[in-house]
Amino acid sequence: MTVEFYDLAQRIYAQRSGHPVLRVAGALFVLDPQAIMLTATQTRGVVTASVAVADQPATQVSGMGVLRALAAAGARFDAPMRQLVVAGASDLTALVGLARAHSGSDDPASREAAAVVGWWADRAGYPGTSAVVDLCAHSRQRYITAAVPAAERSAEHWRSVFAVGEGTAGLWRWAQHLANGTPLTALNQVRADDEYSFKAAASATVMARIGLLPTGPGRSDGTTAALRHRGSVGERIAGDRLWRHRAVHTGHVTGGEMVSANRAGFTVRCERMDCRLREGNSVCGWHGGIDSYERSVTFIGEIADTSACQSALLLTVTGVRVESRPASGSGCH
């Protein structure tokens, strides 16, 4: 079965059951009880926005008033890190343009809120972050519906799916739907990086304020030194059982039987030929079947060789300690 047929089967099931189907069982973000909800539009160069903390009443503002409202909602470096929740990328794009236009404002609150917006924009580039929650993107990652794929890029579609209204109140309820469930522990490091980079950005802002760091386009602050990685979400959620089942059909997860071993490594005879693993790829493996991940011994290795023999794919894995390898004749993924 190809991944296209796998997805089609899920869409048919969603149509027959009348509700969206989970792609990923675990929650991909933790919803901050003081998260900032924001909707923003730009008309003739003027940004108009609604800003609210969680499910509290929204403030309707435009222009530099948006930055003041964000500062009042907690978008400051002298306050705890605030999570930003938006319906889609266009809201953040409008906000970033506004922040750039007013980054040199004489109003300290607006200037600092603009700096926080810059930090949000940076963190949005790190899959798995909880600093910025793009609800459309998270909905597509976690659920599949009976609609055509193009429809799932629309906020209106997901509002209909989750029966939530427009505005910041609708954003809060939508976010609650997506945050429901046990958060994936594999994303804990990204959340720790969110906190680290926020504190580093706050320190850099204070230093720049007192003249000890340069400001402007050439500025370099401590956030660039954070131990963060720009990868795909898939690299971090192998622990999710639903993701693994789909990844079998994309070729990113494969299973088989250990058929030979030597001092350097071991060879696995795979069940399928459509594996995407190539020589030089780093891999994470585990003993047993596809649903054994959580209760099995895992190992990290590297693909040293791939070959085909008697209509089967052979993968040679090196860099794994002998005691961590699967036993000869046993299954692994």
C-alpha positions as CSV (number, residue, x, y, z in Angstrom):
1,M,0.0,0.0,0.0
2,T,1.3,3.5,-0.9
3,V,0.9,6.4,1.5
4,E,-1.7,7.9,-0.9
5,F,-3.9,4.9,-0.5
6,Y,-3.4,4.9,3.2
7,D,-4.5,8.6,3.4
8,L,-7.4,7.9,1.1
9,A,-8.6,5.1,3.4
10,Q,-8.4,7.5,6.4
11,R,-10.4,10.1,4.5
12,I,-13.1,7.5,3.6
13,Y,-13.2,6.5,7.3
14,A,-13.6,10.1,8.3
15,Q,-16.4,10.5,5.9
16,R,-18.3,7.4,7.1
17,S,-17.7,8.2,10.8
18,G,-18.5,11.9,10.5
19,H,-15.5,13.1,12.5
20,P,-11.8,13.8,11.8
21,V,-9.3,11.0,12.2
22,L,-6.1,11.3,14.2
23,R,-2.8,11.3,12.3
24,V,-0.9,11.7,15.6
25,A,-2.2,10.4,18.9
26,G,-0.1,12.7,21.1
27,A,-0.6,16.4,21.5
28,L,2.0,18.4,19.5
29,F,2.0,21.4,21.8
30,V,1.2,22.3,25.4
31,L,-1.4,25.1,25.6
32,D,-0.3,27.9,28.0
33,P,-3.3,29.0,30.2
34,Q,-2.1,32.6,29.6
35,A,-1.5,32.2,25.9
36,I,-2.1,35.3,23.7
37,M,-4.8,34.8,21.0
38,L,-4.3,37.0,18.0
39,T,-6.2,37.6,14.7
40,A,-4.6,40.1,12.3
41,T,-5.4,41.5,8.9
42,Q,-3.7,44.1,6.7
43,T,-5.6,46.5,4.5
44,R,-3.8,49.2,2.6
45,G,-0.8,48.9,4.8
46,V,-2.7,49.2,8.1
47,V,-2.7,46.2,10.4
48,T,-5.9,45.7,12.4
49,A,-5.9,43.0,15.1
50,S,-7.9,41.4,18.0
51,V,-5.7,40.5,21.0
52,A,-6.8,38.5,24.0
53,V,-5.3,36.4,26.8
54,A,-6.8,32.9,26.7
55,D,-10.6,33.2,26.6
56,Q,-10.8,36.7,28.0
57,P,-12.5,39.5,26.1
58,A,-10.5,40.8,23.1
59,T,-9.1,44.2,22.5
60,Q,-9.6,45.6,19.0
61,V,-6.7,47.7,17.9
62,S,-4.8,48.9,14.8
63,G,-1.4,50.2,13.9
64,M,1.0,50.7,16.8
65,G,-1.9,50.0,19.2
66,V,-1.5,46.3,18.3
67,L,2.0,46.4,19.9
68,R,0.7,48.2,23.0
69,A,-2.1,45.6,23.3
70,L,0.5,42.8,23.0
71,A,2.6,44.4,25.7
72,A,-0.4,44.7,28.0
73,A,-1.2,41.0,27.4
74,G,2.3,40.0,28.5
75,A,4.5,40.2,25.4
76,R,7.4,41.6,27.3
77,F,10.9,40.4,28.3
78,D,10.4,41.3,31.9
79,A,7.4,38.8,32.1
80,P,7.3,35.0,31.7
81,M,7.4,33.7,28.2
82,R,4.1,34.0,26.4
83,Q,2.7,31.7,23.8
84,L,1.2,33.2,20.7
85,V,-1.7,31.4,19.1
86,V,-2.8,32.4,15.5
87,A,-5.1,30.8,13.0
88,G,-2.5,30.7,10.2
89,A,0.7,32.1,8.9
90,S,-0.9,35.2,7.4
91,D,-1.6,36.5,10.9
92,L,2.0,36.2,12.0
93,T,3.2,37.7,8.7
94,A,1.1,40.8,9.2
95,L,2.3,41.1,12.8
96,V,6.0,40.8,11.8
97,G,5.6,43.5,9.2
98,L,4.1,45.8,11.8
99,A,6.8,45.0,14.4
100,R,9.5,45.9,11.8
101,A,7.9,49.2,11.0
102,H,7.9,50.2,14.7
103,S,11.0,48.5,16.0
104,G,12.6,51.9,16.6
105,S,9.5,53.4,18.3
106,D,10.0,56.0,21.1
107,D,7.4,54.1,23.1
108,P,9.3,51.6,25.3
109,A,6.3,49.2,25.6
110,S,5.7,49.1,21.8
111,R,9.5,48.7,21.1
112,E,9.8,45.7,23.5
113,A,6.6,44.1,22.1
114,A,8.1,44.4,18.6
115,A,11.2,42.6,19.9
116,V,9.1,39.8,21.3
117,V,7.3,39.5,17.9
118,G,10.7,39.1,16.3
119,W,11.5,36.3,18.8
120,W,8.1,34.6,17.9
121,A,8.9,34.9,14.2
122,D,12.3,33.2,14.9
123,R,10.8,30.4,17.0
124,A,8.1,29.7,14.4
125,G,10.9,28.3,12.2
126,Y,11.5,25.4,14.7
127,P,9.1,22.5,14.2
128,G,7.7,21.3,17.5
129,T,7.9,24.7,19.2
130,S,5.2,25.7,21.6
131,A,6.2,29.4,21.5
132,V,4.0,30.0,18.4
133,V,1.0,27.8,17.6
134,D,-0.2,27.9,14.0
135,L,-3.6,26.2,14.4
136,C,-4.1,25.4,10.7
137,A,-0.7,23.8,10.5
138,H,-1.2,21.8,13.7
139,S,-4.7,20.7,12.6
140,R,-3.2,19.3,9.3
141,Q,-0.4,17.6,11.2
142,R,-2.7,15.9,13.8
143,Y,-5.9,15.2,11.9
144,I,-7.2,14.2,8.5
145,T,-10.7,14.8,7.3
146,A,-13.1,13.7,4.6
147,A,-12.3,16.9,2.6
148,V,-9.8,17.3,-0.2
149,P,-6.3,18.2,1.0
150,A,-6.5,21.7,-0.4
151,A,-9.5,22.5,1.9
152,E,-7.5,21.5,5.0
153,R,-5.3,24.6,4.4
154,S,-8.3,26.8,5.2
155,A,-9.0,28.1,8.7
156,E,-12.7,28.1,7.8
157,H,-12.6,24.4,7.2
158,W,-11.1,23.6,10.6
159,R,-13.5,26.0,12.3
160,S,-16.3,24.0,10.8
161,V,-14.7,20.6,11.7
162,F,-14.3,21.6,15.4
163,A,-17.5,23.7,15.5
164,V,-15.7,26.9,16.8
165,G,-16.4,30.5,15.9
166,E,-14.3,33.2,14.6
167,G,-12.3,35.7,16.6
168,T,-10.1,35.1,19.6
169,A,-12.7,33.1,21.5
170,G,-12.8,30.6,18.6
171,L,-9.0,30.4,18.6
172,W,-9.0,29.5,22.2
173,R,-11.5,26.6,21.8
174,W,-9.7,25.5,18.6
175,A,-6.4,25.4,20.4
176,Q,-8.0,23.4,23.3
177,H,-9.1,20.7,20.8
178,L,-5.6,20.4,19.4
179,A,-3.9,20.4,22.8
180,N,-6.1,17.6,24.1
181,G,-4.2,14.4,24.9
182,T,-0.8,13.5,26.3
183,P,2.0,15.8,25.0
184,L,4.7,13.9,23.1
185,T,7.7,13.7,25.4
186,A,10.0,13.8,22.4
187,L,9.1,17.5,22.0
188,N,10.2,18.4,25.6
189,Q,13.6,19.4,24.4
190,V,12.1,21.9,21.9
191,R,10.0,23.4,24.7
192,A,13.1,23.7,26.8
193,D,14.8,25.5,23.9
194,D,11.8,27.9,23.7
195,E,12.5,28.9,27.4
196,Y,16.2,29.1,26.8
197,S,16.0,31.3,23.7
198,F,13.4,33.6,25.4
199,K,15.8,34.2,28.3
200,A,18.7,34.8,26.0
201,A,16.7,37.2,23.9
202,A,15.6,39.0,27.0
203,S,19.2,39.3,28.2
204,A,20.3,40.6,24.8
205,T,17.5,43.2,24.8
206,V,18.5,44.5,28.2
207,M,22.2,44.7,27.2
208,A,21.3,46.6,24.0
209,R,19.1,49.0,26.0
210,I,22.0,50.0,28.2
211,G,24.4,50.3,25.2
212,L,26.5,47.2,25.6
213,L,25.3,45.4,22.4
214,P,24.8,46.8,18.9
215,T,21.3,47.1,17.7
216,G,19.8,46.9,14.2
217,P,20.2,44.5,11.3
218,G,23.7,43.4,12.2
219,R,22.9,42.6,15.8
220,S,23.9,39.2,17.0
221,D,22.5,38.0,20.3
222,G,22.7,34.9,22.5
223,T,19.8,33.2,20.9
224,T,22.0,32.1,18.0
225,A,24.1,30.0,20.4
226,A,21.1,28.0,21.7
227,L,21.2,24.3,21.1
228,R,18.3,24.2,18.7
229,H,17.7,22.2,15.5
230,R,15.6,23.0,12.5
231,G,14.3,19.6,11.5
232,S,11.0,18.1,10.5
233,V,8.4,17.2,13.2
234,G,8.6,13.7,11.9
235,E,12.2,13.4,13.2
236,R,10.9,14.0,16.7
237,I,7.7,12.0,16.9
238,A,8.7,8.5,16.1
239,G,7.4,7.6,19.5
240,D,3.8,8.3,18.4
241,R,2.2,5.0,17.3
242,L,-0.1,6.5,14.7
243,W,2.8,8.4,13.1
244,R,4.8,5.2,12.8
245,H,2.0,3.3,11.1
246,R,1.7,6.0,8.4
247,A,5.5,6.3,8.1
248,V,5.6,2.6,7.0
249,H,3.8,3.7,3.9
250,T,6.0,6.7,3.3
251,G,9.2,4.6,3.6
252,H,10.5,6.4,6.7
253,V,9.8,3.4,8.9
254,T,10.6,-0.2,7.9
255,G,10.8,-3.5,9.7
256,G,12.4,-6.9,9.1
257,E,14.5,-9.7,10.5
258,M,18.1,-9.7,11.5
259,V,19.8,-12.2,9.2
260,S,23.5,-11.8,9.9
261,A,26.0,-10.0,12.0
262,N,29.7,-9.4,12.5
263,R,31.9,-7.2,14.7
264,A,31.2,-4.1,12.6
265,G,27.4,-4.3,12.3
266,F,24.4,-6.4,11.4
267,T,22.1,-6.9,8.4
268,V,18.3,-6.7,8.4
269,R,16.1,-8.3,5.7
270,C,13.3,-5.8,5.3
271,E,9.6,-6.6,4.7
272,R,9.2,-4.0,2.0
273,M,11.4,-2.7,-0.9
274,D,10.1,0.9,-0.7
275,C,12.3,2.0,2.2
276,R,13.7,5.6,2.0
277,L,16.8,4.8,4.1
278,R,20.0,5.3,2.3
279,E,23.7,4.8,2.9
280,G,25.0,7.3,5.5
281,N,21.5,7.9,7.1
282,S,21.4,7.9,10.9
283,V,18.7,5.6,12.1
284,C,16.8,4.9,15.4
285,G,15.8,1.3,15.7
286,W,14.0,-0.9,18.2
287,H,13.4,-4.6,18.9
288,G,10.1,-6.2,18.0
289,G,7.1,-5.0,16.0
290,I,5.9,-1.6,15.0
291,D,3.9,-1.1,18.2
292,S,6.8,-2.3,20.4
293,Y,8.6,1.1,20.4
294,E,7.5,2.3,23.9
295,R,8.5,-1.0,25.7
296,S,11.5,-2.0,23.7
297,V,15.2,-1.4,23.7
298,T,16.1,1.3,21.2
299,F,19.4,1.8,19.4
300,I,21.1,4.4,17.3
301,G,23.1,3.5,14.2
302,E,24.0,4.3,10.7
303,I,23.1,2.7,7.4
304,A,26.4,1.4,5.9
305,D,25.0,-0.5,2.9
306,T,21.7,-1.2,1.0
307,S,21.2,-4.0,-1.5
308,A,18.5,-6.1,-3.0
309,C,18.5,-9.9,-2.8
310,Q,15.8,-12.3,-3.9
311,S,13.1,-9.5,-4.0
312,A,14.0,-8.3,-0.5
313,L,15.8,-5.2,0.7
314,L,18.9,-5.7,2.9
315,L,20.0,-2.9,5.2
316,T,23.4,-3.1,6.9
317,V,23.5,-1.1,10.1
318,T,26.8,-0.2,11.9
319,G,27.7,1.8,15.0
320,V,25.4,-0.2,17.4
321,R,26.9,-1.9,20.4
322,V,26.6,-5.7,20.4
323,E,24.4,-5.8,23.6
324,S,21.9,-3.3,22.0
325,R,21.5,-5.3,18.7
326,P,18.5,-7.5,18.0
327,A,19.1,-11.2,18.3
328,S,19.8,-13.2,15.1
329,G,16.5,-14.2,13.5
330,S,14.4,-11.7,15.6
331,G,12.3,-8.9,14.3
332,C,13.1,-5.2,14.6
333,H,12.2,-1.8,13.1
